[in-house]
Amino acid sequence: MNEIELSNLSLSILEIIAQQRDIHILLVKGQLQEMNKITGQTLEDSDFNNSIYELEQKGLIKELETKPKSYIITSKGKSAI
């Protein structure tokens, strides 16, 4: 069972990153904005940035050194979803 507590937004970000080999942060944000159009919700920049920071701090995603602002999921992140 998932022992790491994550917000719905953080889980959504984690799942989007997990679907790609590596993905630029703007593509993640774009996918979330499209999902939010369907649900009628808004995506606040601060909430998005805080979730990315939280996922990095917990070691669930990692920014690629060779591609700034592009992320991959870590093995710890894979086990969290």
SVG drawing of the C-alpha trace seen along z (x, -y; Angstrom):
<svg xmlns="http://www.w3.org/2000/svg" viewBox="-17 -30 40 32">
<polyline fill="none" stroke="black" stroke-width="0.4" points="0.0,0.0 1.1,-3.6 2.7,-5.0 3.5,-8.3 0.6,-10.8 0.1,-12.9 -2.5,-15.4 -4.7,-14.5 -2.7,-17.1 0.6,-15.5 -0.7,-12.0 -1.9,-13.3 1.5,-14.8 3.2,-11.6 1.0,-9.5 1.6,-11.8 5.4,-11.7 5.2,-7.9 3.5,-7.5 6.5,-9.1 10.2,-8.3 10.9,-11.9 8.6,-14.9 9.1,-18.6 7.3,-20.4 5.2,-22.5 3.8,-19.3 2.8,-18.0 1.1,-21.4 -0.7,-21.4 -2.1,-17.9 -3.4,-18.9 -4.9,-22.1 -6.7,-20.0 -8.0,-17.6 -9.2,-20.6 -11.2,-22.0 -13.2,-18.8 -13.8,-18.9 -14.3,-22.7 -11.5,-23.1 -8.7,-25.6 -5.0,-24.9 -3.1,-27.5 0.5,-28.0 1.5,-28.0 -0.3,-24.7 1.4,-23.1 4.9,-24.4 4.4,-23.3 3.4,-19.8 6.5,-19.5 8.7,-20.6 7.0,-18.1 7.5,-15.3 11.2,-16.1 11.8,-16.5 10.2,-13.1 12.4,-11.5 9.5,-10.5 10.6,-12.4 13.9,-13.7 14.9,-16.6 17.2,-15.4 20.6,-17.1 20.8,-16.9 17.3,-18.4 16.4,-21.2 12.8,-21.3 12.3,-17.7 11.5,-15.0 11.5,-11.3 9.8,-9.1 12.1,-7.4 11.7,-3.8 10.4,-5.2 7.9,-7.2 6.8,-4.1 6.0,-2.3 4.0,-5.2 1.4,-5.0"/>
</svg>
